[in-house]
Amino acid sequence: MPVYEDVAYFLTGLITTWPQVLSQGLVFEAGHLQRCEQEFLQGYFEHEAIPWEIIRLFRLKLMLQKWSAKTLSVQRQPGSRYASTVRQRLLHRFFYKTVTAMLDGRLSPTSSSRGQTRCTPQPTSAAAATRPQRSDELLQLSRRLDWRFLLPEPRLQQVAYFGPAESTLVTALKTFSESLTMQSEAPAAARTATPPRFAVVIAVAPAPAALAEISEVLLPGGCLYVELGSVFAGRKRRAGQGWRQALSGPQEYVAALQRLGFEQVVAYWHRPSFAAAAQIIPLRDPLALQFVLGRRSHDWKNRLISALERAALHSGALARWIGCVSLVARKASLT
């Protein structure tokens, strides 16, 4: 097995292993990925050079998948949906084999289209033994931050965090953000006195009344990302604060953010969970919800869950019943 096979899988499977709705063009837009894929890839594998041929190959795949998603979003027919799925699988298989072969044969310098030459030495046995495990850990951590591609700028720079001090989200933020400030560890008075200086603020299960304080550290034009748990998880985390707060659904948070002057407030459903999201679905898009909940499963448990979710969707109670909802909002810019 090639030493770089895990890297090849990351490069070629980055899109198809992400939320399945992505390939249908219903949640993410390929333009976000196309704009930052070069910096994104180089940031993950700084310990070795990635040839420009691989980056160009990856960019070509993005363009083809963007065309495939656009075609499906226009036709919306079962035949075109099946054809798109087949195209996605063929693309993944072709690019995986191609990139694996290219990475496996990197024994000489590689010339880039920009006139630069990058050295590609064969790694030592110690590095070969540790790199697959390390890159797999990075990939799993990066999936915890898939929501960043919903932001105008996916690169996390100056980030403030309100929430539990120990979680996979905190670990991922410490790994992939340029600067992380744990606001939850500072006294409330100190947080209020801090001038707004963060482009991205993240809050986990805050009370609706706390959004005003949280927004004070966010720069005008910055983005706020909020994670809301289920009714029961919220009750457990906020024990003693009353059922009224625990039952606060996305609508209450959306209304609170709009009163604070936030723009483009959108709620997303992370299915099945934040840590292992296979799909990130916009709750205000009926077509995306119907597509996801209309899929058939061979597992009777999944069929039962999907039936309950469809019933909740038709009754209008889906947003309150589901477990993992996030909010993405943009603070109004100064005029």
N, C-alpha and C positions, 0 to 999 in steps of 0.2 A: 504493500500500500504506500503510495507516495507520501513523503513527509508533509507536503503542502496541501494534502487533500482537504483538510479542514478549512484552509484559507480559500481553496477553490469553491468549496460548497458555500462558504459565506458570500463570496463574490457573485456566484451564479444563482444562489437560492435566496438572496436578500429580499427580492420582491415576492416570489412565490411562497416562501415560508412565512411571510408576514400575514396580517389579517386577510382571510380569504376574500372578504368583500373588496379588498384593494384591487384584485384582478378583475372585478366587475366594474370598477370605476365609480363606485357608489359612495365611498368614504374618502379615501385619500386621492389626491391628484398627482399624477406622475410628474407634473411640473415641479413640485416641491422637491422630489427626489432628484430630478434631473439637474436642478440648480445647485445642489450641494453634494452630489455623490462623490466628486473627486476629493474634496476636503474631508468628507465623511469617512471614506475608505482609508485615506492616508492617516487620519487621526487614530484609527484602530490599530494599524500595523506600522507604527513608527519604528519598530525595531528592525524592519527590513524594507527594502525598496520594492515598490510595486511598479512593474514596467508600464509605460504609457500604452503599450499595445493592449494590456488587460483593461486599463481604464477606458480606452476607446471601445473595446469589445463590450464592456459593461454599459457604456453609454448607448451603444447600438441596441442592446437588449431593452433598455429603458424606452427607447424610441418605439421599438416594435410593440412592447407591451402597452405603451400609451395608445398606439393606434388600435390595438386589439380591444382595449377597454372602451375607447371612443366608439368603435364599431358596435360593440355590444350595447352601450348605453343608448344608441340611436335605434337599433333594431328591436331590442327587448323581446326576442322570440326564442322559444326553446331550442330550435335548431341552431341559431346563431350562438346561443349560450353554450351548447354542447361543443360547437366548433371552436369557440373561444377557449374552452377548457382544454381541448385537445391541443390547440396551438400553444397554450401556456406550458403544458407538459413537454411537448416536443422542444420548445425553446429552452426549458430548464435542462433537459437531458443533453441537448446539443452544446449549450454553453458550459455546462458542468464538465463534460468530457474535454472540450477545447481548452478551457482554462486550466484544468488539471494537467493536461499534457504540456501546456506552456510553462506552468510553474515547476513541473517536474524536470524540465530540461533547461532550467536557468543556471547554466554554468559559465556563461560568458557575459561581458557587459552588454547592456541593452541600450540602444540609441532611441531617443524619444523624438517626437515630431517637433519639439522646440529646440532641437540642437543640443540637448543635454545628454550625458551618458551616465547611466546608473550602474553601479557594480552589483552583481547578484551572486555572492559567494554561497557555496553549499554550507548549511549550518552544521555545527558540531553535533556529536551524538547526544550530549547533554541538552543542548537547545532543542534538538529534535524530539527528545523525550518529554520536555516540559511545554513546548509551544502549543501542541494540539489541545492540551488541557486548558492552558491559559486563554487561547483564543475562543474556546468553547464557553468558558466562564464569561468572557467579555461579550460574546454574542447573547448569552442568556440575560446578562445585566442590561445590555442595550435594548432588549425587547421590553424591559420594564419601562423604558422611556420612549416607546413607539409614539406616544401621544405628542411628542415634540414636533412631529411632522404636520401637526394640525396648526402650529404656530406660523406666523409670517416668516420668522427666522428660526429654523430648526436648531441652529447652533446655540447651545446654552452657555452664556457668558457670565454676567453678574446675576446670580440667582439667590433669592431669599426663600427660606423654608419655614413654614409654620406647621408643626405636627409632631408625632412621636419621634424621639431621637434615634431609635433603633428600628430599622425596617429595610427591606430590600430596595425600596425607593430611595432612601437616604444613601445606601451603599452605591446605587447606580448613579445618583447625582454627584457623589464625591468622586466617582471614577470618570465621568464624562463631562461634567461642567467645569468651566475654567475657574470659577470662584463660587463657593457655596457658603452662605451665612445662615447659621441656625438661629433664626429669630425666636424660636420657642424657648431657647435657653436664656434669653435676655429678659430683664424685668419689663413689665408693661410700660412703666414711665419712660424707660430708656428707648423702647421701641417707638413710642409716640414722638419722642424728641428727635429721632433720627430723620434727617431730611430724605426725601425720595431719591433713591440712587440705584434702584434695581430695575433691569429691563424685563425680568421674569420673576414672578412671585408664585410660589407653590404652597397650597394650604390643604391639609388633610382633615376632613371631617370637622370643619369649623362651624360654630353657631352662626346663623344668619346675621345676628347682631354684631358679630366680630368682623364682618367683612369690611366695615368702614375703617376700623383700625388697621386691618391688613392692607387695605388699598393705599394707606398713607405712605408706605415705603416704596410704592411702585411709581416709576417714572411715567410722565404723560406719554401716551403712545405705547406703553409697555403692556405685557400680556399677563393675565392671571389664570392659573390652572388650579382647579379645585377638585378634589376627589371626595365623593360622598359614598359611604357604605350603605348597606341595607338597613331597614328599619331596626332589625334586631341587633345588628352589629353596632349601629349608632347608639342604641339604648345601652349596650354593654360598655361602650367607650365613655359615654357621657352619663354614667350612673349618677342618679341624684339630681339631674337637671330637668326631669319631667318628660312625660310622653309627648307633650306638644312640640318640644324641640326635637326629640328623637324622630317624630313623624314628619318633620319638615322635608318635603320632597323637592325635586329640582325646580318646580315652578316657583316656590318661595324664594329660592336662591336666585333664580333668574330675575324675579321682580326686585329683589334687594339690590342686585348688581345694577340693574337699569336705573333704579332710583339714585344710585351713587354716580351715575353718569357714564357707566361702562357701555361700550358699543360691541356689536357682533357677538352677543352672548349666545353660545350654542351648547346644548347638552348632548353628551355621547354616552352610549352604553358599551361597557367593556365586557365582552362575553367570552368565556364564562367568569373571568375574574380579572382584577388589575394585574396580578403577578403572572398570569398565564393567559393573556388575552389572545384569542384566536381571531377575534373580530372586534372592530371598533365602529359602532353604528351610530349615526346621527339620529337622535330621537325625533327630530322634527321632519324627517324624511320618510313618509309613509311607504314609498317604493322600496327603500332599503330595508325597512322593517318587514314588509311582506315577503321580500326575497329571502331574507335570512330565516324567518320563521316558517316559510313554506317549503323548506328543503326536507326531503325524506331521509330517515335514518333507519338502519337495520337493528339498532339497539332499542329495546322497548322502553328503557328508562329515558333515553333521549327523545323518543316519540312522545312520551307522557309529558316531559318538561316542555317540549315545543307546543303541545296541545294547550297546556296551561298558559304558556306565554301568549299564544294566539288569542285565547279567551280574554286574557288581561288586556291585550291590545284592542280588541273589539269593544271591551267595556270602558276603555279610556283610563284604566288604572295601571297600565304597564309601567309608567314612570315611577310609581310608588312601590310597585311590587318587586321589580328587579333589584339585584343586589349591588351592582357596581356602576355608578354613574359619575361622569366627570363633567366639569364645566370649563369652557375656554372663553375668556372675555378679554376685550382690549380696552384699556383706559383711554378716555378721550384725550386728544392732543390739545395743547394750549394754542389758542388762536390769537 
